[in-house]
Amino acid sequence: MRRIGEAYNVYAVCIGMTSYKVTGGKLKQSRITQIYCFIINAICLTLLPQAFCESAKMLGAANWMPSYMTFTPYILYSTNYVTIAYILITRWYRDAMLLDLQRIALEVNREMLRTGKKMNSLIRRMFLIKTFTLTYSCFSYIVSVFIYQWRAQNWSYLFNGLLMNFSLTILIVTTFFYFVSLMHVARGFDFVNQQLEEIVCSQSMGLKKKEDELRSLWALHIKLNNTARRINKHYGPQMLALRFDYFIFSVLNVCMGTIYSTSDEERTFDKFFGSLLYWTRSVDFFLNDYICNLVTEYQSQPKLFPTEGSMSNELSSYLIYESSTRLDLLVCGLYPVNKATWMQMVGSIIVHSIMLFQFHLVMRGGHKSH
């Protein structure tokens, strides 16, 4: 897992997402990485509108695209650009959060190593799935440039395609940083729950040692709560922008994808490639909501184990603290992030996609009658 994180940190630096590079297991930034990221961000923000505009023109001129829906690529790419620009402009807030996250991750690792605890299998599986969806999405965006743009045999189209698709991966890598940040918090809460149960149920551990261990867990729990709130504060506006971007992406792609799939002129491989990329991105975004749900679940997990003797007095103070501390991860104070919110968004995507497709059917009927 550490090597996977380091590999994507290198990629994030390459595309100007962060100026912090993992060196010797720690995040460090240099004057070179700062200047490099500033230059990459400036190039992206300056030249990306033209690349999106050229791509929208090409997509609007495609044979399968109805003339009355040529506006949809411009809406999609405008939303993409605004979201990417916001993510790059607010890079300094995200970088500041990385240092806090590194400290809490190292502390959780140290405690798990000391006590011999291992990562929850569910969290591990989620991380591997997230890594796969991220890898496949980024790989597909980059490879598609050489598959489709190369046909034009035009260096300008190739450059615009590379710039646009590398920039689109920023949207995916940002959610990966968000996911990994909350994953470390969830891992910490899960460790606290496991260790607390072991301390209380242990018959061989002395009372003094139990009290010391409990105080240590209490301090770690407070740090995890504060870290989760800071992550939510720093990433909240970005995740709100990314959710809106994903909503527009889904509505337009479901409708345009349906029209595209009914075209007899396009290759089956192209239809399958586009469909698989869409569903991979959907799973990737779902995991962001799922990890938030997992963090709040582990943080408020019921403590169903027996307590005895004087230890129960010490433990009761901790349990009172934990029961009175609730972690509500609200995005910009607007809505909670969990599986229920995801299902509501999916329902909204389906409704708006149907409405847009109905518009297509009505307009197509009108064009045929003429």
PyMOL commands that set and color helices and strands:
alter all, ss='L'
color gray80, all
select helices_A, chain A and resi 2-14+31-60+67-69+72-89+91-115+121-152+155-201+207-261+268-299+311-324+339-369
alter helices_A, ss='H'
color red, helices_A
select strands_A, chain A and resi 20-23+26-29+330-331+335-336
alter strands_A, ss='S'
color yellow, strands_A
deselect
rebuild
show_as cartoon
